[in-house]
């Protein structure tokens, strides 16, 4: 073949230009169809057809799924007929308006030790009253105000009935304290009265009273009073069980008929003999008019046991009572401890704890008017709360 054929400038015939830095890249040309023009002819442009979004079988446009973290594609060239249509942004749905409730009273109630049921009842009542006030019409607000007045009247009755029981509880505790500490006798009458006392105010008393419309001050007083009443009901039941226990009955009975509960042994100390104190597993009376039987089954006058059983870890050993001679040795005998000195040196934790609890309950019920303390009692709290509830509807 001859090499003198004229050279065809393909770049000119195809319409291609030399790219320069920063110039935009034109869209690629469509491939040549079968049976097209001569290879040297310019390729025709395909018709300008707007790309339609893909649709699912149901006819709903399928959303474009882009992997998270993938780089964003460059912006489409507006002059290119083959560029994708710009993606429509999804409309932003407005969030519903929030109703914010001041939870200071609820947090204070939780810190005071009240049960979860009371917290939930209070929140429900407060939110219900607020929503009715904010979104209800004039007629609805009128009904809500009337319901709040009725609720306040019902609460006054319950608070006054509770205060009556609280006052009786305070009087009963004071009487029991006098018998135990002053006379040293068992308060049987007071134990019976405690079983009949029941403070009726409960956390459920706040339900369906429209308390969400009450003033903040009254709401705070209601929460404090409800928490204190529930706590006092629990303490009253605990006190009743303890006062009725056999342990307390035995301890009080020993005020007139004492028993030996402690014993002593003598051993060698670092610089001489010393005394060791310990409790008897089975106390025995100091004196008794009853007859006892000896080893042979014969009756005789009451006397202290000649030996006692003492637990030494998992084992039980017998220890003889000291009568005379050397009180020490490898197996020292036990020496009974005088109960009168025992109360002064080894005070009973049971009686001491009981008296301390009675004093604390008295303070909670009646308050403390000591200068610098000025603690309001539950009785006074109930009276002031009832007075405030009575004012609702009068202003």
C-alpha positions as a printed Julia matrix, in Angstrom:
395×3 Matrix{Float64}:
   0.0     0.0     0.0
   1.18    3.51   -0.68
   2.29    5.67    2.23
   1.19    8.83    0.34
  -2.42    8.66    1.55
  -3.64   11.9     3.06
  -3.7    11.83    6.88
  -7.07   12.34    8.46
  -7.22   14.67   11.49
  -9.39   12.49   13.78
  -9.38   15.08   16.61
 -10.83   17.71   14.32
 -13.45   15.39   12.84
 -14.5    14.04   16.28
 -14.74   17.51   17.75
 -12.17   16.8    20.46
 -10.16   19.56   22.03
  -6.96   19.61   23.96
  -7.65   19.74   27.7
  -6.15   22.45   29.76
  -5.83   22.43   33.53
  -9.02   23.58   35.23
 -11.2    23.02   32.17
 -14.43   21.05   32.58
 -14.56   17.58   31.09
 -17.39   17.14   28.54
 -19.65   14.16   28.94
 -18.6    10.96   27.15
 -19.96   10.35   23.7
 -22.48    7.59   23.11
 -21.08    4.45   21.44
 -21.5     4.14   17.67
 -24.58    2.2    16.69
 -24.47   -0.7    14.25
 -24.77    0.38   10.67
 -23.77    4.0    11.38
 -21.92    6.36    9.16
 -18.36    6.07    8.0
 -15.88    5.68   10.89
 -14.35    8.93   10.04
 -17.61   10.87   10.38
 -18.52   12.72   13.56
 -20.55   10.67   15.99
 -24.09   11.97   16.43
 -25.28   13.09   19.86
 -28.01   10.96   21.47
 -31.33   12.69   22.03
 -31.57   14.69   25.26
 -33.72   12.61   27.53
 -34.09   13.46   31.22
 -33.17   10.54   33.41
 -36.07    9.18   35.4
 -35.58    7.77   38.89
 -35.74    4.02   39.27
 -39.07    2.73   40.45
 -39.9    -0.38   42.4
 -42.54   -2.86   41.37
 -45.11   -0.97   43.44
 -44.51    2.2    41.48
 -42.89    4.07   44.4
 -39.55    5.69   43.53
 -36.72    3.7    45.07
 -34.55    5.86   47.31
 -30.85    6.07   46.53
 -28.88    4.05   49.02
 -25.45    5.42   49.75
 -23.14    3.62   52.16
 -22.47    5.58   55.3
 -19.1     7.25   55.26
 -18.83    7.16   51.44
 -17.46   10.35   49.82
 -20.05   12.68   48.38
 -20.2    12.75   44.53
 -19.17   15.98   42.81
 -21.97   18.37   41.9
 -23.65   17.63   38.58
 -22.82   19.79   35.59
 -25.96   21.81   34.8
 -24.95   22.1    31.12
 -24.64   18.35   30.64
 -27.77   16.57   29.36
 -26.44   13.31   30.8
 -25.94   14.57   34.32
 -28.21   13.26   37.07
 -31.05   15.37   38.24
 -30.38   17.0    41.66
 -31.66   14.93   44.55
 -34.61   16.43   46.35
 -34.13   16.93   50.08
 -36.66   15.13   52.29
 -38.98   17.52   54.1
 -38.1    18.0    57.78
 -41.0    17.11   60.01
 -41.56   19.48   62.89
 -41.36   17.87   66.34
 -44.43   18.15   68.52
 -44.29   20.79   71.19
 -42.94   19.49   74.49
 -44.66   20.0    77.82
 -42.05   20.57   80.5
 -42.99   19.87   84.11
 -41.07   21.25   87.04
 -39.84   18.12   88.85
 -38.44   19.78   91.97
 -41.28   18.48   94.1
 -40.92   14.98   92.71
 -37.18   14.87   93.41
 -37.77   16.15   96.93
 -40.34   13.4    97.47
 -37.9    10.75   96.26
 -35.18   12.0    98.61
 -37.6    11.84  101.54
 -37.92    8.07  101.1
 -41.5     7.85   99.75
 -42.44    4.87   97.55
 -42.4     4.9    93.74
 -46.17    4.6    93.61
 -46.58    8.0    95.21
 -44.11    9.62   92.8
 -45.93    8.23   89.78
 -49.32    9.28   91.15
 -48.07   12.81   91.76
 -46.51   13.18   88.31
 -49.68   11.89   86.64
 -51.89   14.26   88.57
 -49.63   17.26   87.97
 -49.24   16.65   84.24
 -52.98   16.02   83.86
 -53.84   19.27   85.59
 -51.28   21.22   83.56
 -52.45   19.85   80.23
 -56.07   20.58   81.08
 -55.2    24.12   82.06
 -52.99   24.84   79.03
 -55.01   23.26   76.23
 -58.56   23.05   77.5
 -61.23   25.53   76.55
 -62.98   27.87   78.92
 -65.58   25.28   79.85
 -62.93   22.63   80.49
 -60.89   25.0    82.64
 -63.99   25.74   84.64
 -64.61   22.04   85.23
 -60.96   21.6    86.23
 -61.17   24.4    88.76
 -64.32   22.91   90.27
 -62.63   19.48   90.46
 -59.65   21.05   92.24
 -61.93   22.61   94.86
 -63.68   19.27   95.44
 -60.33   17.52   95.63
 -59.07   20.0    98.22
 -62.19   19.46  100.35
 -61.69   15.68  100.26
 -58.03   16.07  101.19
 -58.95   18.23  104.18
 -61.09   15.4   105.57
 -58.31   12.84  105.09
 -55.63   15.07  106.6
 -57.74   15.85  109.67
 -58.58   12.16  110.17
 -54.88   11.3   109.86
 -53.89   14.01  112.32
 -56.27   12.56  114.88
 -54.56    9.17  114.6
 -51.11   10.79  114.69
 -51.95   12.6   117.94
 -53.14    9.35  119.5
 -49.95    7.64  118.34
 -47.81   10.33  119.99
 -49.73    9.97  123.29
 -49.37    6.17  123.2
 -45.63    6.34  122.58
 -45.17    8.8   125.42
 -47.09    6.51  127.81
 -45.01    3.48  126.77
 -41.8     5.43  127.26
 -42.87    6.44  130.78
 -43.61    2.84  131.79
 -40.39    1.45  130.37
 -38.01    4.13  131.59
 -39.68    5.33  134.78
 -41.54    2.34  136.23
 -39.71   -0.51  134.52
 -42.96   -2.26  133.66
 -44.15   -3.83  130.43
 -46.51   -1.51  128.46
 -49.15   -4.09  127.6
 -51.96   -1.51  127.23
 -49.86    0.6   124.86
 -49.01   -2.42  122.7
 -52.74   -3.12  122.3
 -53.44    0.51  121.36
 -50.69    0.52  118.75
 -52.39   -2.35  116.97
 -55.58   -0.28  116.61
 -53.88    2.92  115.4
 -53.74    3.33  111.63
 -52.96    6.62  109.89
 -55.36    6.58  106.91
 -53.49    8.99  104.61
 -51.83    7.11  101.75
 -50.1     7.96   98.49
 -53.3     6.97   96.67
 -55.04    9.82   98.48
 -53.47   12.22   95.95
 -55.07   10.51   92.96
 -58.08   12.11   91.24
 -57.82   15.28   93.34
 -56.68   17.64   90.54
 -53.64   18.61   92.63
 -51.95   19.88   89.46
 -53.97   23.08   89.9
 -52.82   23.69   93.47
 -50.23   26.3    94.3
 -46.61   25.23   94.43
 -46.48   25.79   98.2
 -49.45   23.48   98.81
 -48.02   20.83   96.49
 -44.76   20.86   98.44
 -46.64   20.55  101.74
 -48.68   17.63  100.36
 -45.56   15.77   99.25
 -43.8    16.31  102.58
 -46.84   15.29  104.62
 -47.5    12.17  102.51
 -43.86   11.04  102.76
 -43.76   11.59  106.53
 -47.05    9.72  107.1
 -45.95    6.67  105.1
 -42.64    6.58  106.95
 -44.39    6.89  110.32
 -46.78    4.05  109.46
 -43.78    1.8   108.79
 -42.08    2.83  112.04
 -45.27    2.26  114.0
 -45.58   -1.31  112.72
 -41.92   -2.02  113.53
 -42.35   -0.61  117.04
 -45.48   -2.67  117.6
 -43.73   -5.91  116.62
 -40.77   -5.17  118.88
 -42.88   -4.19  121.88
 -44.83   -7.43  121.51
 -41.72   -9.64  121.28
 -40.9   -12.2   123.94
 -37.36  -10.85  124.23
 -38.59   -7.51  125.54
 -41.06   -9.2   127.87
 -38.27  -11.28  129.41
 -35.98   -8.28  129.81
 -38.66   -6.23  131.54
 -39.68   -9.14  133.75
 -36.11   -9.34  134.96
 -36.45   -5.87  136.44
 -38.25   -7.52  139.37
 -36.86  -11.05  138.93
 -33.31  -10.65  137.64
 -31.31  -13.38  135.95
 -27.61  -14.03  135.69
 -26.69  -13.46  132.05
 -22.95  -12.83  132.32
 -20.13  -14.88  133.81
 -16.45  -14.25  134.54
 -13.32  -16.38  134.44
  -9.87  -15.65  135.83
  -6.74  -16.18  133.75
  -3.14  -15.05  133.75
  -2.57  -11.68  132.13
   0.7   -10.08  130.97
   1.51   -8.82  134.5
  -0.85  -10.81  136.67
  -4.33  -12.39  136.81
  -7.27  -10.66  135.15
 -10.99  -11.26  134.67
 -12.67  -12.22  131.38
 -16.38  -11.51  130.84
 -18.75  -13.38  128.52
 -22.47  -14.1   128.1
 -24.18  -17.25  129.27
 -25.96  -19.25  126.61
 -28.69  -20.13  129.12
 -29.3   -17.45  131.8
 -30.48  -18.62  135.21
 -32.5   -16.76  137.91
 -30.7   -15.01  140.73
 -33.28  -16.31  143.22
 -36.49  -18.32  143.03
 -39.13  -19.72  145.36
 -39.59  -22.77  143.21
 -38.19  -26.14  144.18
 -35.65  -27.86  141.96
 -34.63  -31.5   141.64
 -31.13  -32.79  142.2
 -29.41  -35.61  140.31
 -31.25  -38.23  142.36
 -34.66  -36.63  141.57
 -35.2   -35.25  145.05
 -36.66  -31.78  145.5
 -34.57  -29.14  147.17
 -34.42  -25.4   147.48
 -33.36  -23.44  144.44
 -29.59  -23.06  144.01
 -27.36  -21.92  141.19
 -26.34  -24.64  138.75
 -23.1   -26.43  139.59
 -22.04  -26.34  135.94
 -23.18  -24.71  132.71
 -22.74  -25.54  129.03
 -20.72  -23.07  126.98
 -20.34  -23.13  123.2
 -16.72  -23.05  122.08
 -16.9   -22.68  118.33
 -18.74  -25.73  117.01
 -18.2   -27.66  120.23
 -20.09  -27.44  123.53
 -18.06  -27.7   126.73
 -19.14  -27.92  130.34
 -17.81  -25.39  132.8
 -18.02  -25.84  136.58
 -19.09  -23.02  138.86
 -16.46  -21.59  141.18
 -16.96  -22.53  144.86
 -13.6   -22.17  146.54
  -9.84  -22.44  146.01
  -7.86  -21.22  143.03
 -10.18  -19.49  140.49
  -7.62  -19.91  137.71
  -5.85  -22.9   136.24
  -5.96  -24.63  132.86
  -9.76  -25.06  133.05
 -10.94  -22.11  135.17
 -14.46  -22.25  136.68
 -17.08  -19.58  135.93
 -18.12  -16.87  138.38
 -21.62  -15.37  138.15
 -21.81  -11.61  137.49
 -24.19   -9.54  139.62
 -27.05   -8.31  137.34
 -27.19   -4.98  139.21
 -23.64   -4.2   138.17
 -24.31   -5.63  134.73
 -26.87   -2.92  133.94
 -24.32   -0.25  134.85
 -21.33   -1.74  133.04
 -22.9    -3.89  130.3
 -26.08   -2.08  129.36
 -28.68   -3.94  127.38
 -28.62   -2.93  123.72
 -32.25   -3.95  123.36
 -33.66   -1.59  125.98
 -31.32    1.23  124.97
 -32.2     0.98  121.29
 -35.91    0.85  122.09
 -35.83    3.97  124.25
 -33.78    5.82  121.62
 -36.33    4.89  118.96
 -39.23    6.1   121.1
 -37.54    9.47  121.63
 -36.9     9.89  117.89
 -40.51    9.05  117.03
 -41.73   11.57  119.57
 -39.58   14.24  117.94
 -40.92   13.41  114.46
 -44.53   13.54  115.69
 -44.43   16.56  118.01
 -41.39   18.41  116.71
 -38.54   20.03  118.6
 -38.82   23.63  119.79
 -35.25   23.73  121.13
 -33.67   27.1   120.24
 -31.53   26.65  117.16
 -33.36   23.48  116.11
 -37.01   24.51  115.67
 -38.07   21.3   113.9
 -41.75   21.15  112.95
 -43.58   17.98  113.95
 -45.92   15.91  111.81
 -48.95   17.03  113.81
 -48.22   20.71  113.13
 -47.51   19.96  109.46
 -50.94   18.36  109.1
 -52.69   21.28  110.77
 -51.02   23.85  108.49
 -51.71   21.73  105.41
 -55.41   21.46  106.29
 -55.59   25.25  106.76
 -54.06   25.86  103.32
 -56.38   23.36  101.63
 -59.4    25.05  103.16
 -58.41   28.34  101.47
 -58.69   26.83   97.98
 -61.83   28.13   96.26
 -62.27   31.05   98.69
 -60.0    33.45   96.79
